[in-house]
Amino acid sequence: MVRLTRLRSVDMNAQVLPSRLGAEKPHRWKAADRFAKHGAVVTELYSRDLLRGEPVPAQTWWVRLLPDEQVGAARFSDLAMSVADGFGEVHEVPFDPDVVDLPDHQRRLAILGFVQENLLALAALRGWPRQPFEDAYRACLADNLHLELLGAAKASPDRRLRARVRFSLDGNGDGWSVVEFLDRGDRVVGRSEAFDSPWETRGFRHIEKSLRWHENTSVSLVPWWTVGDWEGQRRLIPSPGN
């Protein structure tokens, strides 16, 4: 009997480290790498919208589209990958390298079109329902291809202020975490600098849970939760007036 699960994620195996580090090594920062990195905001938003909609019954829960200049057509295997074997749907697909040099919003739209075209083709081959993908596409457009997450606010020991984390994912594929301070009237009265964070939104709960108060004078958090030079580094932010 074929084991089915719910398809809930699409990605392009984008580099986790900030894009500026990739740009420092142009010989290793090819158009396909840039395309995948710039597309992280699209695939993360699409995945979140796909998960909110009608389930797509599939043999695996994830799809990976690998941009490749060397292929003339998408290489979709006739054999469906199975979560029972630990596999996802991984496919090499052609892309337009000129997309990486488009203005930010145009680039996001072009990458969304790329994702949608390939997912619909794969869905037709696998016999997946088309409507959930159409719904996810429209939801991405409704969000203007903008992704931002807001954490729960945590009160200072004296209850005078509350702090929360705001995470955003930009068009370069870079995640950013900012601490916001709110007064008792819920007005934002202070913000920290933006700290580098991985683009994967699944890690936001780690960032949110890491936020803690130190007396009433400061908060700290760990914005980089995965591998890298900053892994586990706690950042200290003075509260307003300190």
CORBEL-V246685 format. One record per residue. N is the residue number from 1. PSI is psi in radians with two decimals (none if undefined). NEAR is the number of other ideal C-beta (glycine too) atoms within 12 Angstrom. Layout:
N&PSI&NEAR  N&PSI&NEAR
//
This chain:
1&2.34&6  2&2.27&16  3&2.17&16  4&2.58&20  5&-2.91&23  6&2.21&24  7&2.21&35  8&0.07&28  9&2.46&34  10&2.43&49  11&3.08&38  12&0.39&40  13&0.79&30  14&2.57&36  15&2.36&34  16&-0.66&31  17&2.72&31  18&2.55&30  19&-0.51&32  20&-0.51&16  21&-0.62&22  22&-0.69&28  23&-0.40&22  24&-0.24&12  25&1.26&14  26&-0.48&12  27&-0.31&9  28&0.09&14  29&1.21&24  30&2.95&22  31&-0.69&23  32&-0.66&31  33&-0.75&33  34&-0.73&33  35&-0.83&42  36&-0.75&39  37&-0.83&40  38&-0.46&45  39&-0.02&49  40&-0.70&42  41&-0.60&44  42&-0.86&47  43&-0.61&43  44&-0.79&42  45&-0.77&39  46&-0.77&45  47&-0.73&39  48&-0.70&27  49&-0.63&33  50&-0.67&39  51&-0.49&25  52&-0.34&20  53&-2.84&25  54&2.31&21  55&2.53&19  56&1.81&36  57&2.16&22  58&2.99&36  59&-0.13&29  60&2.88&33  61&-0.04&29  62&2.63&32  63&2.36&42  64&2.09&30  65&2.05&40  66&1.89&31  67&2.30&37  68&2.10&27  69&-0.28&21  70&-0.22&16  71&2.47&18  72&-0.35&11  73&2.75&15  74&2.38&27  75&1.42&21  76&2.14&26  77&2.51&19  78&-0.35&10  79&2.11&15  80&2.38&30  81&2.64&28  82&2.34&22  83&-0.45&24  84&-0.49&17  85&0.06&13  86&0.30&12  87&2.68&21  88&3.05&29  89&1.84&38  90&2.11&26  91&2.38&34  92&2.26&24  93&2.52&36  94&2.68&25  95&2.87&36  96&1.90&20  97&-0.35&23  98&-0.33&14  99&-0.58&31  100&-0.36&34  101&0.10&15  102&2.74&21  103&2.68&13  104&-1.00&23  105&-0.67&19  106&-0.66&18  107&-0.74&32  108&-0.76&37  109&-0.74&25  110&-0.71&29  111&-0.64&42  112&-0.74&37  113&-0.70&25  114&-0.83&35  115&-0.82&43  116&-0.77&33  117&-0.78&23  118&-0.64&37  119&-0.67&44  120&-0.65&27  121&-0.73&25  122&-0.69&35  123&-0.72&30  124&-0.68&16  125&-0.66&22  126&-0.20&30  127&0.40&15  128&2.65&29  129&2.47&23  130&-0.58&22  131&-0.73&17  132&-0.59&31  133&-0.66&35  134&-0.72&23  135&-0.73&23  136&-0.70&38  137&-0.84&31  138&-0.63&21  139&-0.67&27  140&-0.75&36  141&-0.67&22  142&-0.56&15  143&0.07&23  144&0.52&18  145&0.66&35  146&2.29&21  147&2.14&34  148&2.42&25  149&2.51&29  150&2.19&20  151&2.92&29  152&2.52&19  153&2.45&25  154&2.28&27  155&2.56&22  156&2.81&28  157&-0.61&18  158&0.06&13  159&0.20&14  160&-0.63&22  161&2.82&35  162&2.65&32  163&2.55&40  164&2.86&31  165&2.31&43  166&2.11&33  167&2.39&39  168&2.69&31  169&2.06&40  170&3.12&30  171&-0.13&35  172&-0.10&32  173&0.34&44  174&2.34&35  175&2.57&43  176&2.38&33  177&2.26&41  178&2.38&32  179&2.25&44  180&2.45&35  181&2.34&36  182&2.52&29  183&-3.02&21  184&-0.30&15  185&0.20&10  186&0.34&13  187&2.42&13  188&2.05&21  189&0.01&20  190&2.64&24  191&2.57&23  192&3.06&28  193&2.90&17  194&2.19&23  195&2.46&33  196&2.35&35  197&2.66&43  198&2.69&35  199&-0.29&44  200&2.01&33  201&-0.31&33  202&-0.37&25  203&-0.02&29  204&-0.61&36  205&-0.55&18  206&-0.74&26  207&-0.81&40  208&-0.78&29  209&-0.40&16  210&-0.25&28  211&2.21&39  212&2.63&24  213&2.58&29  214&1.82&21  215&-2.40&17  216&0.09&21  217&-0.29&21  218&2.86&27  219&2.88&39  220&2.77&27  221&2.89&38  222&1.70&32  223&-0.34&41  224&1.84&31  225&-0.15&33  226&-2.95&24  227&2.64&14  228&3.00&21  229&-0.42&13  230&0.13&22  231&2.17&19  232&0.02&18  233&2.22&18  234&2.28&21  235&2.35&29  236&2.27&23  237&2.07&31  238&2.49&23  239&2.78&32  240&2.32&25  241&0.02&14  242&none&18
//
